[in-house]
Amino acid sequence: MIRFALLMLLSTAVYAAQPAVDIETAAAIYQDAAIREQVRASLGVMPAHVRQMFSADASARLSDQQLNAVTAAAERGFRIDVFEAPALNALAANLDAATVKKTEVFLRSDLGRRMVAADVASANLDEPQIDKIMKGDIVAPSTPQRDVLFGKLERASRSTESTVQIFISMGQAVAIGTAVGAGRDPASIEESARKSGEASRTGLEQGLREPLRRYLAYSYRDLSDADLKRLLAFLESPAGKRYVSAYIASLGAGYDAMGRRCGEQLGDSLRELAQAQ
């Protein structure tokens, strides 16, 4: 798991035969995995990213006043208190008692604690350093054997697919929320955003897989080959696979909620600006 890289909404139907756990149980996993700390580290840059997204949209042609409204809406929407409730609910809905038991054993083990510490440290890197890592300007010492292990870890954590999903889901959530806030029918906006996201998915995945493998290798640079093999064994186990799915669903639900809140705030602001003019 790395910073915001593990974000993708998944269906719970695959696990319908197993009961979900309560919020208190999910909260223990949430705390052991330091999800709050990792997400909070990513929120500070979100207003600038959302503003850049709107600035780059030539068809929108927003004024400086409107772009300021975008920044303000992102600051109100991308907050940990908006994220946390839906994230915990999704985590609880996608776990079961057996998975919780095995996941707790792993997360509270020496390796699990070191993995989480590495996740938190990576989440708190500044953006210029992250960019250099993903471009390969900063690299962790490696061997062909470690490269193979990180390739397997990238696939087991589904980091590329889920990173792409955050871009797609965030764009959809902001667009839908903006439509709702502006009093427009969100259905057509949702369909348009979905088609646009799906059209770009394959290209984004192809472009991000290797940079994210580098990021993973840097994040876990202090883990030994034996550590990586044990981590991979957990992630590829039935409990590990379900934990990854629950983790992804949790983050996906939380970021979707923040995106929608941001969009709703923006829709209200843009409507008020239009009325004032």
KANORKA-V430499 format. One record per run of one state. SS is the DSSP state (~ for helix, > for strand, _ for the rest). FROM is the first residue (numbers start at 0). TO is the last residue. If there is no record, write none. Layout:
# KANORKA-V430499
ss=[SS,SS]
from=[FROM,FROM]
to=[TO,TO]
This chain:
# KANORKA-V430499
ss=[_,~,_,~,_,~,_,~,_,~,_,~,_,~,_,~,_,~,_,~,_,~,_,~,_,~,_,~,_]
from=[0,12,15,22,32,34,43,45,55,63,77,79,93,96,107,109,123,126,135,143,157,158,181,185,219,224,236,237,276]
to=[11,14,21,31,33,42,44,54,62,76,78,92,95,106,108,122,125,134,142,156,157,180,184,218,223,235,236,275,276]
